[in-house]
Amino acid sequence: MSLVNPTSLFYGSPIMTRSPIFLNPTRKSQPVSSFSASNFPQISAILTKEHQSNAPEDKIKETQSKFEFDFKSYMLEKANLVNQALDLAVPLKDPIKIHESMRYSLLAGGKRVRPVLCIAACELVGGDGLTAMPAACAVEMIHTMSLMHDDLPCMDNDDFRRGKPTNHMVFGEEIAVLGGDAMLSFAFEHIATATKGVSSDRILRAIGELAKCIGSEGLVAGQVVDICSEGADVGLEHLEFIHLHKTAALLEGSVVLGAILGGGSDGEIEKLRKFARSIGLLFQVVDDILDVTKSSEELGKTAGKDLVSDKTTYPKLLGIEKSREFAEELNKDAQEQLSEFDPRKAAPLIALANYIAYRQN
């Protein structure tokens, strides 16, 4: 199936009109006017040996750091809290089959990057991370739903996810579809009913933001244009549109929800929105690189799918090395958005950006 210039159908969407455009991977980054080494020292995450062995040395060593941030401990702590909250939020109850399906995919593991981003953004603007926990769980529910549906035979037709058989391979296509539908609707219910200590105006704003990020002008827009572009000659601008929507939109929603519920100002929320867009596109560029450089066992999902299906990716258009340079630039652009925040509070988001840039699966 093909579509002539499908991106033209969506450029009027709210997400695109406020999106940065990263069309030239060799362009010079324009620094934020207030950014300098003196007012915002480099904070390097403490990475695992695996990450260190695969990341450029100058990107991972400590440079003029006033303090160290233990990223691994932070991620373990927050991910454990998220896993406990997800387990409690979706108990096994009647109808058993549908809740088994939901829990199977929701609790199958995963990096929990989106919920941790939500919590970290909440804390950055001065909120209590637990305040954002229902929203953090909601974005993970929606992310899980998108994976359940992406894996279906009518979509990507995959039978391997997070090192386990995909949901439809275990429960059948009908239950996988309905399980994803149930997760999507429950995500909004969970924010509305479980968020405590936040004004109703901010809760309503968060719900509206999340709906826009995943709807027909957000995540779904990216998926539709992606499907309609199969077999078409796709350029960088077209590819960027797909991934700013299909991948970056939910990462953007995760960060913005945390900032809204944490009490952030409009200015703070917009800086974090730009940060999230950069790391969202970064996530996809790295994903494309890993798809052609790692095995299925290393990734926990089927490797080389894009190559087999002749899908347009950043390595296909730019080559591996230029794609890596582009990823480094996106990481730099993202971190510059945090230059005016308290460096200690910004440390988790900086570390998460580095993690996304140098992850190995």
DOBA-945037 format. One record per residue (C-alpha): residue in three letters; x, y, z. Coordinates in steps of 0.25 Angstrom, whole numbers, padded with zeros to 4 digits, always signed. Example, Ala and Ser with C-alpha at 12.3 -4.5 7.8 and 13.67 -1.06 7.14 Angstrom:
% residues 2
ALA+0049-0018+0031;SER+0055-0004+0029;
This chain:
% residues 361
MET+0000+0000+0000;SER+0005+0014-0003;LEU+0002+0028-0001;VAL+0006+0040-0009;ASN+0013+0050+0001;PRO+0005+0045+0013;THR+0012+0055+0022;SER+0005+0066+0016;LEU-0008+0061+0022;PHE-0003+0063+0036;TYR+0007+0075+0036;GLY-0005+0084+0042;SER-0005+0075+0054;PRO-0002+0082+0068;ILE+0010+0072+0070;MET+0016+0076+0056;THR+0014+0091+0057;ARG+0022+0091+0070;SER+0032+0081+0067;PRO+0047+0084+0064;ILE+0052+0079+0051;PHE+0064+0071+0050;LEU+0066+0069+0036;ASN+0081+0071+0034;PRO+0089+0062+0043;THR+0102+0069+0041;ARG+0097+0083+0045;LYS+0103+0091+0056;SER+0095+0091+0069;GLN+0090+0105+0073;PRO+0093+0106+0088;VAL+0083+0112+0098;SER+0087+0126+0101;SER+0089+0124+0116;PHE+0096+0110+0114;SER+0111+0110+0118;ALA+0120+0100+0125;SER+0121+0109+0137;ASN+0106+0110+0140;PHE+0103+0096+0136;PRO+0114+0086+0139;GLN+0114+0073+0131;ILE+0107+0061+0139;SER+0111+0048+0134;ALA+0103+0036+0138;ILE+0110+0024+0145;LEU+0108+0014+0133;THR+0110-0001+0133;LYS+0122-0007+0127;GLU+0114-0011+0115;HIS+0109+0003+0113;GLN+0123+0008+0115;SER+0129-0002+0105;ASN+0120+0003+0094;ALA+0119+0018+0096;PRO+0129+0028+0091;GLU+0139+0030+0103;ASP+0138+0045+0103;LYS+0123+0044+0105;ILE+0123+0035+0117;LYS+0135+0040+0125;GLU+0133+0049+0137;THR+0137+0063+0133;GLN+0137+0075+0143;SER+0126+0068+0151;LYS+0122+0074+0164;PHE+0115+0061+0168;GLU+0112+0047+0163;PHE+0099+0042+0160;ASP+0096+0027+0162;PHE+0087+0024+0150;LYS+0087+0009+0151;SER+0082+0010+0166;TYR+0072+0021+0162;MET+0066+0013+0150;LEU+0065+0000+0159;GLU+0058+0008+0170;LYS+0048+0015+0161;ALA+0046+0003+0152;ASN+0043-0006+0164;LEU+0033+0005+0169;VAL+0026+0005+0156;ASN+0025-0010+0155;GLN+0019-0011+0168;ALA+0009+0000+0165;LEU+0005-0007+0151;ASP+0003-0020+0159;LEU-0006-0014+0168;ALA-0013-0005+0157;VAL-0017-0018+0149;PRO-0020-0029+0158;LEU-0025-0043+0153;LYS-0040-0043+0154;ASP-0052-0046+0145;PRO-0052-0048+0134;ILE-0039-0055+0136;LYS-0035-0057+0122;ILE-0035-0042+0119;HIS-0027-0039+0131;GLU-0017-0050+0129;SER-0014-0044+0115;MET-0013-0030+0121;ARG-0004-0035+0132;TYR+0004-0044+0123;SER+0009-0032+0114;LEU+0009-0021+0125;LEU+0018-0029+0135;ALA+0027-0036+0125;GLY+0038-0026+0128;GLY+0044-0015+0120;LYS+0053-0003+0123;ARG+0041+0005+0128;VAL+0047+0017+0122;ARG+0034+0025+0120;PRO+0029+0024+0134;VAL+0043+0027+0140;LEU+0043+0040+0130;CYS+0029+0044+0136;ILE+0034+0042+0150;ALA+0047+0049+0148;ALA+0040+0061+0141;CYS+0031+0062+0152;GLU+0042+0063+0162;LEU+0050+0073+0154;VAL+0039+0083+0155;GLY+0038+0081+0170;GLY+0027+0071+0171;ASP+0027+0058+0178;GLY+0030+0046+0169;LEU+0019+0038+0175;THR+0009+0048+0171;ALA+0012+0045+0156;MET+0012+0030+0159;PRO-0003+0028+0153;ALA+0001+0035+0141;ALA+0014+0028+0140;CYS+0007+0015+0140;ALA-0003+0020+0130;VAL+0008+0023+0120;GLU+0013+0009+0122;MET+0000+0003+0120;ILE-0002+0011+0107;HIS+0012+0007+0102;THR+0009-0008+0105;MET-0004-0007+0098;SER+0003-0001+0085;LEU+0013-0013+0086;MET+0002-0023+0087;HIS-0005-0017+0075;ASP+0008-0015+0067;ASP+0012-0030+0069;LEU-0002-0035+0063;PRO-0001-0042+0049;CYS-0009-0030+0043;MET+0002-0021+0047;ASP+0017-0025+0049;ASN+0013-0040+0050;ASP+0024-0042+0061;ASP+0024-0054+0071;PHE+0035-0050+0080;ARG+0035-0038+0090;ARG+0043-0035+0102;GLY+0049-0049+0101;LYS+0035-0056+0102;PRO+0024-0060+0092;THR+0016-0049+0088;ASN+0002-0047+0094;HIS-0006-0052+0082;MET+0003-0065+0081;VAL-0001-0068+0096;PHE-0016-0063+0097;GLY-0020-0062+0082;GLU-0022-0050+0073;GLU-0036-0047+0078;ILE-0031-0046+0093;ALA-0019-0038+0089;VAL-0027-0028+0082;LEU-0037-0027+0094;GLY-0026-0027+0104;GLY-0019-0015+0098;ASP-0033-0008+0097;ALA-0035-0010+0111;MET-0022-0005+0115;LEU-0024+0008+0107;SER-0037+0011+0113;PHE-0032+0008+0127;ALA-0020+0017+0126;PHE-0029+0029+0126;GLU-0038+0024+0137;HIS-0025+0021+0145;ILE-0020+0036+0144;ALA-0034+0041+0147;THR-0037+0033+0159;ALA-0023+0030+0165;THR-0016+0043+0165;LYS-0016+0050+0178;GLY-0012+0064+0183;VAL-0013+0070+0170;SER-0023+0080+0165;SER-0034+0075+0156;ASP-0030+0086+0146;ARG-0016+0080+0145;ILE-0022+0065+0145;LEU-0031+0069+0133;ARG-0019+0076+0126;ALA-0011+0063+0127;ILE-0022+0055+0122;GLY-0024+0064+0110;GLU-0009+0064+0107;LEU-0008+0049+0107;ALA-0020+0047+0098;LYS-0014+0057+0088;CYS+0000+0050+0088;ILE-0006+0036+0085;GLY-0018+0040+0076;SER-0020+0042+0061;GLU-0010+0054+0062;GLY+0000+0047+0070;LEU+0004+0033+0072;VAL-0007+0028+0062;ALA-0003+0038+0052;GLY+0011+0033+0052;GLN+0007+0018+0051;VAL-0003+0021+0039;VAL+0007+0029+0031;ASP+0017+0018+0034;ILE+0008+0007+0029;CYS+0004+0015+0017;SER+0019+0018+0013;GLU+0022+0003+0011;GLY+0029+0001-0002;ALA+0029+0017-0004;ASP+0042+0025-0006;VAL+0043+0031+0007;GLY+0052+0043+0010;LEU+0058+0049+0023;GLU+0047+0059+0025;HIS+0036+0048+0023;LEU+0044+0038+0032;GLU+0045+0049+0043;PHE+0030+0052+0043;ILE+0027+0037+0045;HIS+0036+0036+0057;LEU+0033+0049+0063;HIS+0019+0043+0064;LYS+0020+0028+0065;THR+0031+0028+0075;ALA+0034+0042+0081;ALA+0020+0046+0084;LEU+0018+0036+0095;LEU+0031+0040+0101;GLU+0027+0054+0100;GLY+0014+0051+0107;SER+0022+0044+0118;VAL+0031+0056+0121;VAL+0020+0066+0120;LEU+0010+0059+0129;GLY+0020+0058+0140;ALA+0023+0073+0138;ILE+0008+0077+0139;LEU+0005+0068+0151;GLY+0018+0073+0158;GLY+0013+0087+0157;GLY+0022+0092+0146;SER+0021+0106+0140;ASP+0017+0107+0125;GLY+0031+0111+0122;GLU+0037+0099+0129;ILE+0027+0090+0122;GLU+0031+0095+0109;LYS+0046+0093+0111;LEU+0043+0079+0116;ARG+0034+0077+0103;LYS+0046+0080+0094;PHE+0055+0071+0103;ALA+0045+0060+0101;ARG+0044+0062+0086;SER+0059+0061+0084;ILE+0060+0048+0092;GLY+0048+0042+0086;LEU+0055+0044+0072;LEU+0068+0039+0078;PHE+0061+0027+0083;GLN+0057+0023+0069;VAL+0070+0026+0063;VAL+0077+0017+0073;ASP+0066+0006+0071;ASP+0069+0006+0056;ILE+0084+0005+0058;LEU+0082-0007+0068;ASP+0072-0014+0058;VAL+0084-0016+0049;THR+0095-0017+0058;LYS+0090-0027+0069;SER+0084-0041+0070;SER+0070-0045+0074;GLU+0076-0050+0087;GLU+0082-0037+0090;LEU+0070-0029+0087;GLY+0059-0038+0093;LYS+0051-0036+0080;THR+0053-0040+0066;ALA+0065-0034+0060;GLY+0067-0029+0045;LYS+0052-0028+0043;ASP+0054-0014+0036;LEU+0064-0020+0026;VAL+0056-0032+0023;SER+0043-0023+0020;ASP+0052-0013+0012;LYS+0047-0002+0022;THR+0053+0012+0022;THR+0062+0014+0034;TYR+0072+0024+0038;PRO+0084+0015+0035;LYS+0078+0012+0021;LEU+0077+0027+0018;LEU+0089+0032+0025;GLY+0098+0020+0028;ILE+0102+0015+0041;GLU+0113+0025+0045;LYS+0104+0037+0041;SER+0093+0031+0049;ARG+0102+0031+0061;GLU+0106+0045+0059;PHE+0091+0049+0058;ALA+0088+0042+0071;GLU+0100+0049+0078;GLU+0094+0063+0073;LEU+0080+0059+0077;ASN+0085+0056+0091;LYS+0093+0069+0092;ASP+0080+0077+0087;ALA+0072+0070+0098;GLN+0082+0073+0109;GLU+0083+0087+0106;GLN+0068+0089+0109;LEU+0071+0085+0123;SER+0082+0096+0125;GLU+0073+0106+0133;PHE+0069+0095+0143;ASP+0075+0091+0156;PRO+0087+0082+0152;ARG+0084+0072+0163;LYS+0069+0071+0160;ALA+0072+0070+0145;ALA+0083+0058+0147;PRO+0072+0047+0145;LEU+0067+0053+0132;ILE+0082+0055+0127;ALA+0085+0041+0131;LEU+0073+0036+0124;ALA+0076+0043+0111;ASN+0090+0037+0111;TYR+0084+0023+0114;ILE+0075+0025+0102;ALA+0087+0029+0094;TYR+0096+0018+0098;ARG+0086+0006+0101;GLN+0089-0007+0095;ASN+0075-0013+0094;
